[in-house]
């Protein structure tokens, strides 16, 4: 079993524990703000389950029908997670709206907040694990799950402070207002996930700093060539695809041109983990007034 799948399964387990703790906090207090926090945990579990499926598919090797691999399956998982987050926000808004007309005092706030705080601590620790592992393994699904949990921790901190304020002041209307604010924060988090995932599905180019690093590697290891141009890049799950045209002398032997390409491919694979490089060799009359000049 791939390490990313194990981490996603860990997210399901952590999500179940967190949901139990937050549900207990709501049951003890009756706070609609704490209910909103618990509802988001349900989405965390569903999203983690979807990530398990997506990561298992993404780990499959390339085949005849998918010659570039299955890495984009992770983007579908992230889009689904973003949609589920929005659904959770709508459910929270519904609960908060009805509670505005039926304000109730918060019972046992200390015990309830203690369980909610424990759940938030567990979420925060696991978010750190997911973000660190996701960046190391270049897994969008794990990074998205980690960012979602981190947003959940921030939300829980706001809920915690709000419930404390309600208990100290007796202003019961603050409880549903806090739930509304939680919902807005969740919608923002969901939109960010969807936007990032759609960018991957639309073959969005790598960030500028990564493109500059790739150009620098090409410049430093393309001795014997004239120019590299039409650099194109994209992500697909853990893989990065790099493609460019390499201009060489029309009289250069094929063996020598191939050796330059091998050297470039090796250097790029060291600089950009899990990358697949495609180089189109062209004669000097194909040179352009742009991109990387070697000589």
ROBAMAR-523847 format. One record per residue (C-alpha): residue in one letter; residue number from 1; x, y, z. Coordinates in nm, 2 decimals. Example, Ala and Ser with C-alpha at 12.3 -4.5 7.8 and 13.67 -1.06 7.14 Angstrom:
BEGIN
+--------+-----+--------+--------+--------+
! residu ! num !     px !     py !     pz !
+--------+-----+--------+--------+--------+
!      A !   1 !   1.23 !  -0.45 !   0.78 !
!      S !   2 !   1.37 !  -0.11 !   0.71 !
+--------+-----+--------+--------+--------+
//
This chain:
BEGIN
+--------+-----+--------+--------+--------+
! residu ! num !     px !     py !     pz !
+--------+-----+--------+--------+--------+
!      X !   1 !   0.00 !   0.00 !   0.00 !
!      X !   2 !   0.14 !   0.34 !  -0.10 !
!      X !   3 !   0.23 !   0.58 !   0.18 !
!      X !   4 !  -0.01 !   0.84 !   0.06 !
!      X !   5 !  -0.30 !   0.59 !   0.09 !
!      X !   6 !  -0.19 !   0.50 !   0.45 !
!      X !   7 !  -0.20 !   0.87 !   0.54 !
!      X !   8 !  -0.54 !   0.92 !   0.38 !
!      X !   9 !  -0.67 !   0.62 !   0.58 !
!      X !  10 !  -0.52 !   0.78 !   0.89 !
!      X !  11 !  -0.72 !   1.10 !   0.81 !
!      X !  12 !  -1.04 !   0.89 !   0.81 !
!      X !  13 !  -0.95 !   0.74 !   1.16 !
!      X !  14 !  -0.86 !   1.08 !   1.30 !
!      X !  15 !  -1.18 !   1.24 !   1.15 !
!      X !  16 !  -1.39 !   0.97 !   1.33 !
!      X !  17 !  -1.23 !   1.05 !   1.66 !
!      X !  18 !  -1.26 !   1.42 !   1.61 !
!      X !  19 !  -1.63 !   1.39 !   1.51 !
!      X !  20 !  -1.70 !   1.19 !   1.83 !
!      X !  21 !  -1.53 !   1.45 !   2.05 !
!      X !  22 !  -1.71 !   1.75 !   1.88 !
!      X !  23 !  -2.05 !   1.57 !   1.88 !
!      X !  24 !  -2.00 !   1.51 !   2.25 !
!      X !  25 !  -1.92 !   1.88 !   2.30 !
!      X !  26 !  -2.24 !   1.98 !   2.12 !
!      X !  27 !  -2.45 !   1.72 !   2.31 !
!      X !  28 !  -2.32 !   1.86 !   2.64 !
!      X !  29 !  -2.37 !   2.23 !   2.56 !
!      X !  30 !  -2.65 !   2.25 !   2.30 !
!      X !  31 !  -2.44 !   2.53 !   2.13 !
!      X !  32 !  -2.53 !   2.57 !   1.76 !
!      X !  33 !  -2.17 !   2.71 !   1.71 !
!      X !  34 !  -2.03 !   2.38 !   1.84 !
!      X !  35 !  -2.28 !   2.19 !   1.62 !
!      X !  36 !  -2.14 !   2.38 !   1.32 !
!      X !  37 !  -1.80 !   2.26 !   1.41 !
!      X !  38 !  -1.92 !   1.90 !   1.44 !
!      X !  39 !  -2.09 !   1.92 !   1.10 !
!      X !  40 !  -1.77 !   2.02 !   0.93 !
!      X !  41 !  -1.60 !   1.71 !   1.08 !
!      X !  42 !  -1.85 !   1.49 !   0.90 !
!      X !  43 !  -1.73 !   1.65 !   0.57 !
!      X !  44 !  -1.37 !   1.58 !   0.68 !
!      X !  45 !  -1.44 !   1.21 !   0.71 !
!      X !  46 !  -1.62 !   1.19 !   0.37 !
!      X !  47 !  -1.35 !   1.39 !   0.20 !
!      X !  48 !  -1.08 !   1.17 !   0.35 !
!      X !  49 !  -1.26 !   0.86 !   0.22 !
!      X !  50 !  -1.27 !   1.02 !  -0.12 !
!      X !  51 !  -0.90 !   1.09 !  -0.10 !
!      X !  52 !  -0.83 !   0.72 !  -0.02 !
!      X !  53 !  -1.00 !   0.62 !  -0.34 !
!      X !  54 !  -0.83 !   0.90 !  -0.55 !
!      X !  55 !  -0.49 !   0.82 !  -0.41 !
!      X !  56 !  -0.53 !   0.45 !  -0.49 !
!      X !  57 !  -0.62 !   0.53 !  -0.85 !
!      X !  58 !  -0.34 !   0.79 !  -0.88 !
!      X !  59 !  -0.08 !   0.53 !  -0.76 !
!      X !  60 !  -0.17 !   0.30 !  -1.05 !
!      X !  61 !   0.09 !   0.28 !  -1.32 !
!      X !  62 !   0.04 !   0.41 !  -1.67 !
!      X !  63 !  -0.15 !   0.18 !  -1.91 !
!      X !  64 !  -0.27 !   0.17 !  -2.27 !
!      X !  65 !  -0.57 !   0.39 !  -2.19 !
!      X !  66 !  -0.38 !   0.62 !  -1.96 !
!      X !  67 !  -0.03 !   0.66 !  -2.10 !
!      X !  68 !   0.04 !   0.96 !  -1.88 !
!      X !  69 !  -0.06 !   0.78 !  -1.57 !
!      X !  70 !  -0.36 !   0.84 !  -1.33 !
!      X !  71 !  -0.22 !   1.13 !  -1.13 !
!      X !  72 !  -0.51 !   1.36 !  -1.20 !
!      X !  73 !  -0.74 !   1.15 !  -0.99 !
!      X !  74 !  -0.62 !   1.35 !  -0.70 !
!      X !  75 !  -0.76 !   1.67 !  -0.84 !
!      X !  76 !  -1.11 !   1.51 !  -0.86 !
!      X !  77 !  -1.08 !   1.43 !  -0.49 !
!      X !  78 !  -0.99 !   1.79 !  -0.41 !
!      X !  79 !  -1.28 !   1.93 !  -0.62 !
!      X !  80 !  -1.52 !   1.69 !  -0.44 !
!      X !  81 !  -1.38 !   1.80 !  -0.10 !
!      X !  82 !  -1.44 !   2.17 !  -0.20 !
!      X !  83 !  -1.80 !   2.09 !  -0.30 !
!      X !  84 !  -1.86 !   1.90 !   0.03 !
!      X !  85 !  -1.73 !   2.19 !   0.23 !
!      X !  86 !  -1.98 !   2.42 !   0.06 !
!      X !  87 !  -2.26 !   2.18 !   0.14 !
!      X !  88 !  -2.15 !   2.17 !   0.51 !
!      X !  89 !  -2.15 !   2.55 !   0.51 !
!      X !  90 !  -2.51 !   2.55 !   0.39 !
!      X !  91 !  -2.62 !   2.30 !   0.65 !
!      X !  92 !  -2.46 !   2.52 !   0.92 !
!      X !  93 !  -2.63 !   2.83 !   0.79 !
!      X !  94 !  -2.97 !   2.65 !   0.81 !
!      X !  95 !  -2.91 !   2.55 !   1.17 !
!      X !  96 !  -2.79 !   2.90 !   1.26 !
!      X !  97 !  -3.09 !   3.06 !   1.10 !
!      X !  98 !  -3.35 !   2.85 !   1.29 !
!      X !  99 !  -3.16 !   2.90 !   1.62 !
!      X ! 100 !  -3.20 !   3.28 !   1.58 !
!      X ! 101 !  -3.57 !   3.23 !   1.66 !
!      X ! 102 !  -3.51 !   2.98 !   1.94 !
!      X ! 103 !  -3.22 !   3.11 !   2.15 !
!      X ! 104 !  -3.11 !   2.87 !   2.42 !
!      X ! 105 !  -2.85 !   2.90 !   2.70 !
!      X ! 106 !  -2.53 !   2.71 !   2.67 !
!      X ! 107 !  -2.51 !   2.42 !   2.93 !
!      X ! 108 !  -2.18 !   2.28 !   3.07 !
!      X ! 109 !  -1.96 !   2.51 !   2.87 !
!      X ! 110 !  -1.64 !   2.42 !   3.04 !
!      X ! 111 !  -1.67 !   2.04 !   2.98 !
!      X ! 112 !  -1.80 !   2.09 !   2.63 !
!      X ! 113 !  -1.51 !   2.33 !   2.54 !
!      X ! 114 !  -1.26 !   2.09 !   2.69 !
!      X ! 115 !  -1.37 !   1.81 !   2.45 !
!      X ! 116 !  -1.39 !   2.05 !   2.16 !
!      X ! 117 !  -1.04 !   2.18 !   2.24 !
!      X ! 118 !  -0.90 !   1.82 !   2.25 !
!      X ! 119 !  -1.05 !   1.76 !   1.91 !
!      X ! 120 !  -0.89 !   2.08 !   1.77 !
!      X ! 121 !  -0.55 !   1.98 !   1.91 !
!      X ! 122 !  -0.58 !   1.64 !   1.74 !
!      X ! 123 !  -0.68 !   1.81 !   1.41 !
!      X ! 124 !  -0.39 !   2.05 !   1.43 !
!      X ! 125 !  -0.13 !   1.78 !   1.48 !
!      X ! 126 !  -0.27 !   1.57 !   1.20 !
!      X ! 127 !  -0.29 !   1.87 !   0.97 !
!      X ! 128 !   0.08 !   1.93 !   1.03 !
!      X ! 129 !   0.16 !   1.57 !   0.94 !
!      X ! 130 !  -0.05 !   1.59 !   0.62 !
!      X ! 131 !   0.10 !   1.91 !   0.50 !
!      X ! 132 !   0.45 !   1.80 !   0.56 !
!      X ! 133 !   0.40 !   1.46 !   0.40 !
!      X ! 134 !   0.19 !   1.60 !   0.12 !
!      X ! 135 !   0.47 !   1.85 !   0.01 !
!      X ! 136 !   0.74 !   1.58 !   0.05 !
!      X ! 137 !   0.54 !   1.33 !  -0.16 !
!      X ! 138 !   0.40 !   1.60 !  -0.39 !
!      X ! 139 !   0.04 !   1.49 !  -0.33 !
!      X ! 140 !  -0.23 !   1.75 !  -0.39 !
!      X ! 141 !  -0.49 !   1.53 !  -0.21 !
!      X ! 142 !  -0.29 !   1.52 !   0.11 !
!      X ! 143 !  -0.21 !   1.89 !   0.09 !
!      X ! 144 !  -0.58 !   1.98 !   0.03 !
!      X ! 145 !  -0.68 !   1.76 !   0.33 !
!      X ! 146 !  -0.42 !   1.92 !   0.55 !
!      X ! 147 !  -0.53 !   2.27 !   0.45 !
!      X ! 148 !  -0.89 !   2.18 !   0.52 !
!      X ! 149 !  -0.80 !   2.05 !   0.86 !
!      X ! 150 !  -0.59 !   2.36 !   0.93 !
!      X ! 151 !  -0.89 !   2.58 !   0.84 !
!      X ! 152 !  -1.10 !   2.36 !   1.07 !
!      X ! 153 !  -0.86 !   2.43 !   1.35 !
!      X ! 154 !  -0.89 !   2.81 !   1.29 !
!      X ! 155 !  -1.27 !   2.78 !   1.28 !
!      X ! 156 !  -1.27 !   2.58 !   1.60 !
!      X ! 157 !  -1.06 !   2.85 !   1.77 !
!      X ! 158 !  -1.31 !   3.11 !   1.68 !
!      X ! 159 !  -1.60 !   2.89 !   1.80 !
!      X ! 160 !  -1.41 !   2.83 !   2.13 !
!      X ! 161 !  -1.36 !   3.20 !   2.18 !
!      X ! 162 !  -1.72 !   3.28 !   2.09 !
!      X ! 163 !  -1.88 !   3.02 !   2.32 !
!      X ! 164 !  -1.66 !   3.15 !   2.61 !
!      X ! 165 !  -1.79 !   3.50 !   2.53 !
!      X ! 166 !  -2.15 !   3.38 !   2.53 !
!      X ! 167 !  -2.10 !   3.21 !   2.86 !
!      X ! 168 !  -1.94 !   3.52 !   3.02 !
!      X ! 169 !  -2.18 !   3.78 !   2.88 !
!      X ! 170 !  -2.51 !   3.59 !   2.85 !
!      X ! 171 !  -2.56 !   3.73 !   2.50 !
!      X ! 172 !  -2.72 !   3.42 !   2.35 !
!      X ! 173 !  -2.76 !   3.57 !   2.00 !
!      X ! 174 !  -2.38 !   3.55 !   1.97 !
!      X ! 175 !  -2.40 !   3.17 !   1.94 !
!      X ! 176 !  -2.59 !   3.16 !   1.60 !
!      X ! 177 !  -2.39 !   3.47 !   1.47 !
!      X ! 178 !  -2.07 !   3.27 !   1.54 !
!      X ! 179 !  -2.21 !   2.98 !   1.34 !
!      X ! 180 !  -2.28 !   3.21 !   1.05 !
!      X ! 181 !  -1.92 !   3.33 !   1.06 !
!      X ! 182 !  -1.80 !   2.97 !   1.07 !
!      X ! 183 !  -2.00 !   2.90 !   0.76 !
!      X ! 184 !  -1.85 !   3.19 !   0.57 !
!      X ! 185 !  -1.50 !   3.08 !   0.66 !
!      X ! 186 !  -1.58 !   2.72 !   0.54 !
!      X ! 187 !  -1.71 !   2.85 !   0.21 !
!      X ! 188 !  -1.39 !   3.05 !   0.16 !
!      X ! 189 !  -1.18 !   2.74 !   0.24 !
!      X ! 190 !  -1.39 !   2.53 !  -0.01 !
!      X ! 191 !  -1.35 !   2.79 !  -0.28 !
!      X ! 192 !  -0.98 !   2.78 !  -0.25 !
!      X ! 193 !  -0.96 !   2.41 !  -0.28 !
!      X ! 194 !  -1.19 !   2.40 !  -0.59 !
!      X ! 195 !  -0.99 !   2.68 !  -0.76 !
!      X ! 196 !  -0.65 !   2.51 !  -0.70 !
!      X ! 197 !  -0.79 !   2.17 !  -0.82 !
!      X ! 198 !  -0.95 !   2.32 !  -1.13 !
!      X ! 199 !  -0.62 !   2.48 !  -1.22 !
!      X ! 200 !  -0.46 !   2.14 !  -1.21 !
!      X ! 201 !  -0.73 !   1.99 !  -1.43 !
!      X ! 202 !  -0.69 !   2.28 !  -1.68 !
!      X ! 203 !  -0.31 !   2.21 !  -1.70 !
!      X ! 204 !  -0.21 !   2.53 !  -1.53 !
!      X ! 205 !   0.16 !   2.61 !  -1.56 !
!      X ! 206 !   0.40 !   2.58 !  -1.27 !
!      X ! 207 !   0.46 !   2.88 !  -1.05 !
!      X ! 208 !   0.71 !   3.14 !  -1.18 !
!      X ! 209 !   0.98 !   3.05 !  -0.93 !
!      X ! 210 !   0.97 !   2.68 !  -1.04 !
!      X ! 211 !   0.98 !   2.79 !  -1.41 !
!      X ! 212 !   1.29 !   3.00 !  -1.34 !
!      X ! 213 !   1.46 !   2.71 !  -1.17 !
!      X ! 214 !   1.39 !   2.49 !  -1.47 !
!      X ! 215 !   1.52 !   2.75 !  -1.71 !
!      X ! 216 !   1.84 !   2.78 !  -1.50 !
!      X ! 217 !   1.89 !   2.40 !  -1.51 !
!      X ! 218 !   1.85 !   2.40 !  -1.89 !
!      X ! 219 !   2.10 !   2.69 !  -1.93 !
!      X ! 220 !   2.36 !   2.51 !  -1.71 !
!      X ! 221 !   2.34 !   2.17 !  -1.87 !
!      X ! 222 !   2.27 !   2.23 !  -2.24 !
!      X ! 223 !   2.63 !   2.27 !  -2.35 !
!      X ! 224 !   2.65 !   2.20 !  -2.73 !
!      X ! 225 !   2.30 !   2.34 !  -2.80 !
!      X ! 226 !   2.21 !   2.69 !  -2.92 !
!      X ! 227 !   1.88 !   2.76 !  -2.76 !
!      X ! 228 !   1.58 !   2.61 !  -2.57 !
!      X ! 229 !   1.24 !   2.76 !  -2.64 !
!      X ! 230 !   0.86 !   2.70 !  -2.60 !
!      X ! 231 !   0.90 !   2.57 !  -2.25 !
!      X ! 232 !   0.57 !   2.42 !  -2.12 !
!      X ! 233 !   0.49 !   2.26 !  -1.79 !
!      X ! 234 !   0.20 !   2.12 !  -1.59 !
!      X ! 235 !   0.13 !   1.91 !  -1.29 !
!      X ! 236 !  -0.07 !   1.58 !  -1.28 !
!      X ! 237 !  -0.08 !   1.46 !  -0.92 !
!      X ! 238 !   0.27 !   1.38 !  -0.80 !
!      X ! 239 !   0.42 !   1.41 !  -1.15 !
!      X ! 240 !   0.54 !   1.72 !  -1.32 !
!      X ! 241 !   0.55 !   1.73 !  -1.70 !
!      X ! 242 !   0.82 !   1.94 !  -1.87 !
!      X ! 243 !   0.84 !   1.99 !  -2.24 !
!      X ! 244 !   1.06 !   2.22 !  -2.46 !
!      X ! 245 !   1.23 !   2.26 !  -2.79 !
!      X ! 246 !   1.61 !   2.23 !  -2.81 !
!      X ! 247 !   1.79 !   2.40 !  -3.10 !
!      X ! 248 !   2.12 !   2.24 !  -3.22 !
!      X ! 249 !   2.34 !   2.26 !  -3.53 !
!      X ! 250 !   2.18 !   2.09 !  -3.83 !
!      X ! 251 !   2.52 !   1.92 !  -3.88 !
!      X ! 252 !   2.53 !   1.77 !  -3.53 !
!      X ! 253 !   2.52 !   1.39 !  -3.52 !
!      X ! 254 !   2.21 !   1.23 !  -3.38 !
!      X ! 255 !   2.41 !   1.05 !  -3.12 !
!      X ! 256 !   2.56 !   1.38 !  -2.99 !
!      X ! 257 !   2.22 !   1.55 !  -2.99 !
!      X ! 258 !   2.07 !   1.26 !  -2.80 !
!      X ! 259 !   2.35 !   1.28 !  -2.55 !
!      X ! 260 !   2.27 !   1.65 !  -2.48 !
!      X ! 261 !   1.90 !   1.55 !  -2.43 !
!      X ! 262 !   2.00 !   1.27 !  -2.19 !
!      X ! 263 !   2.22 !   1.51 !  -1.98 !
!      X ! 264 !   1.93 !   1.77 !  -1.97 !
!      X ! 265 !   1.68 !   1.51 !  -1.87 !
!      X ! 266 !   1.90 !   1.37 !  -1.59 !
!      X ! 267 !   1.96 !   1.72 !  -1.45 !
!      X ! 268 !   1.59 !   1.82 !  -1.46 !
!      X ! 269 !   1.49 !   1.49 !  -1.28 !
!      X ! 270 !   1.73 !   1.58 !  -1.00 !
!      X ! 271 !   1.60 !   1.93 !  -0.97 !
!      X ! 272 !   1.23 !   1.85 !  -1.01 !
!      X ! 273 !   1.14 !   1.52 !  -0.84 !
!      X ! 274 !   0.89 !   1.29 !  -1.03 !
!      X ! 275 !   0.92 !   1.48 !  -1.35 !
!      X ! 276 !   0.87 !   1.35 !  -1.70 !
!      X ! 277 !   1.07 !   1.54 !  -1.96 !
!      X ! 278 !   1.00 !   1.56 !  -2.34 !
!      X ! 279 !   1.26 !   1.74 !  -2.56 !
!      X ! 280 !   1.20 !   1.82 !  -2.93 !
!      X ! 281 !   1.53 !   1.87 !  -3.11 !
!      X ! 282 !   1.54 !   2.12 !  -3.39 !
!      X ! 283 !   1.80 !   2.27 !  -3.63 !
!      X ! 284 !   1.93 !   2.62 !  -3.59 !
!      X ! 285 !   1.69 !   2.79 !  -3.84 !
!      X ! 286 !   1.41 !   2.71 !  -3.59 !
!      X ! 287 !   1.56 !   2.94 !  -3.32 !
!      X ! 288 !   1.33 !   3.20 !  -3.17 !
!      X ! 289 !   1.39 !   3.54 !  -3.02 !
!      X ! 290 !   1.29 !   3.43 !  -2.67 !
!      X ! 291 !   1.34 !   3.18 !  -2.39 !
!      X ! 292 !   1.67 !   3.03 !  -2.29 !
!      X ! 293 !   1.98 !   3.11 !  -2.49 !
!      X ! 294 !   2.26 !   2.86 !  -2.44 !
!      X ! 295 !   2.52 !   3.01 !  -2.69 !
+--------+-----+--------+--------+--------+
//
